[in-house]
Amino acid sequence: MSELLERVERLERQNERLKRLVAAAFVGIVGLLVCAASAPQPETVRVQGLEVVDEAGKARIRLALDHEMPSLTILDANGKPRARLAQTRLRAAEGS
């Protein structure tokens, strides 16, 4: 009987330690979230390219630089370009 009582007491101590650990972890996570939410947000996001993907993870819209010229490409579900808006280099008219 005393062996059973010792096991119950040991489990109660372990349970109490676990409760404290979970409470401390919860307080830590809440503290991190508060710090992250109060951090100043950047006014400008800088990237070299941007893709918008669908639920399957396939690129559907791509904003990129192609040969130093900006472009916006809309892709179908198979990844094939269906529409594109791009800047091109202007060439001087011959003889000018």
Contacts in CASP RR format, 6 or more apart in sequence:
PFRMAT RR
TARGET T0000
AUTHOR 0000-0000-0000
METHOD contacts of the structure
MODEL  1
MSELLERVERLERQNERLKRLVAAAFVGIVGLLVCAASAPQPETVRVQGL
EVVDEAGKARIRLALDHEMPSLTILDANGKPRARLAQTRLRAAEGS
48 64 0 8 1.000
48 65 0 8 1.000
49 62 0 8 1.000
49 63 0 8 1.000
49 64 0 8 1.000
49 65 0 8 1.000
50 62 0 8 1.000
50 63 0 8 1.000
50 64 0 8 1.000
51 59 0 8 1.000
51 61 0 8 1.000
51 62 0 8 1.000
51 63 0 8 1.000
52 59 0 8 1.000
52 60 0 8 1.000
52 61 0 8 1.000
52 62 0 8 1.000
53 59 0 8 1.000
53 60 0 8 1.000
54 60 0 8 1.000
54 77 0 8 1.000
58 75 0 8 1.000
58 77 0 8 1.000
58 79 0 8 1.000
59 75 0 8 1.000
59 79 0 8 1.000
60 74 0 8 1.000
60 75 0 8 1.000
60 77 0 8 1.000
60 79 0 8 1.000
61 72 0 8 1.000
61 73 0 8 1.000
61 74 0 8 1.000
61 75 0 8 1.000
62 71 0 8 1.000
62 72 0 8 1.000
62 73 0 8 1.000
62 75 0 8 1.000
63 70 0 8 1.000
63 71 0 8 1.000
63 72 0 8 1.000
63 73 0 8 1.000
64 70 0 8 1.000
64 71 0 8 1.000
64 73 0 8 1.000
65 71 0 8 1.000
66 86 0 8 1.000
69 86 0 8 1.000
69 87 0 8 1.000
69 88 0 8 1.000
69 89 0 8 1.000
70 86 0 8 1.000
70 87 0 8 1.000
71 84 0 8 1.000
71 85 0 8 1.000
71 86 0 8 1.000
71 87 0 8 1.000
72 84 0 8 1.000
72 85 0 8 1.000
72 86 0 8 1.000
73 81 0 8 1.000
73 83 0 8 1.000
73 84 0 8 1.000
74 81 0 8 1.000
74 82 0 8 1.000
74 83 0 8 1.000
74 84 0 8 1.000
75 81 0 8 1.000
75 82 0 8 1.000
76 82 0 8 1.000
END
